[in-house]
C-alpha cells in the first residue's frame, strides 16, 4: 500500500502525521497518511484506490468537531483544503468544501450579503459545516444552503438540493449516508446592509470572548441542547464546572465547553464526557447527546 499510494496521482501526501495539529482539541494520535487532493479528479483517483484496496479512511475538514483516537490510525485521512474556489453570481454563492466558514461569513458580510453572520465564529470548513449542519444564534446551514455538489459512493458527481438534504438540528443527510463526499456548497443569501452585518459580527465576537473559553483548545459546544433547555445550564446545575479528567476540564466559563488545559488525550475527553452524561442523566433523567464525532 505504501509504495502504491505514493505512485498514484492523488495530490500532496504526508506520512505519519499527528492529529494533534489537525483537531481543535489538540488531541489524537498519528495517522499513516494525510492526503490533500488538489482537484476532484485526484480525489476520485484516491477514492478508487482506497475502495480497490479496502483501506480505512476518513474525510475531515478543520477537525473542529472530532475526537480522534490516541492510537495509531493505520489508514488515510483526506483533507480537502485545496477545494476552495469561490464563485459569486447575484444572490447565489458557490464555494468549495475546503473553504474556511469563518472567512466566508466575513467576506460575504463585507460584500453586502446577509444571512451567514451566524457562522462568523464557527471554526470549520464549508464541507464540515454542511456535514453536521453547523449553526448558532438560531440559524444553521440548512437555512442558507440551496444545493450541495457531492461525490457519491459510486464516485459519480451529482447535486443534492436542500429539500433532500435532511437538515435538522446538528445533523444532515450526510451523517446518515456513508461514502458521500461533499465537494462544494451553493448558498442562497439576500442583500443586506454591510455595516449592520459587521456590527452584528463584532458584537457576537465580543459576547463569545466574554462567555466562552476561547483561550483554550476546545471543540465548542460538546452537547446538543435538549429541547426547551440548555446543556450548559444542566451541566452547571449538576455542579460539574471545573471537573477534570487528566488534562481535560469542564470550563469554568461555559459548562458546555470541555477544554484542553494542557496534555489532554482523547481518552481523557471521552471519559469526562461519559461522566457528564451519567451525572446529568442521574440528576435530570435527560440523555445528553454529543455534537462531537469519534474517529477510530
PyMOL commands that set and color helices and strands:
alter all, ss='L'
color gray80, all
select helices_A, chain A and resi 2-7+19-21+40-53+101-110+117-121+126-132+141-143+162-164+173-176+194-211+231-237+266-284
alter helices_A, ss='H'
color red, helices_A
select strands_A, chain A and resi 12-18+30-36+57-60+66-68+73-79+86-89+92-96+113-114+135-136+139-140+145-151+157-161+181-188+190-191+244-245+248-250+258-260+293-295
alter strands_A, ss='S'
color yellow, strands_A
deselect
rebuild
show_as cartoon
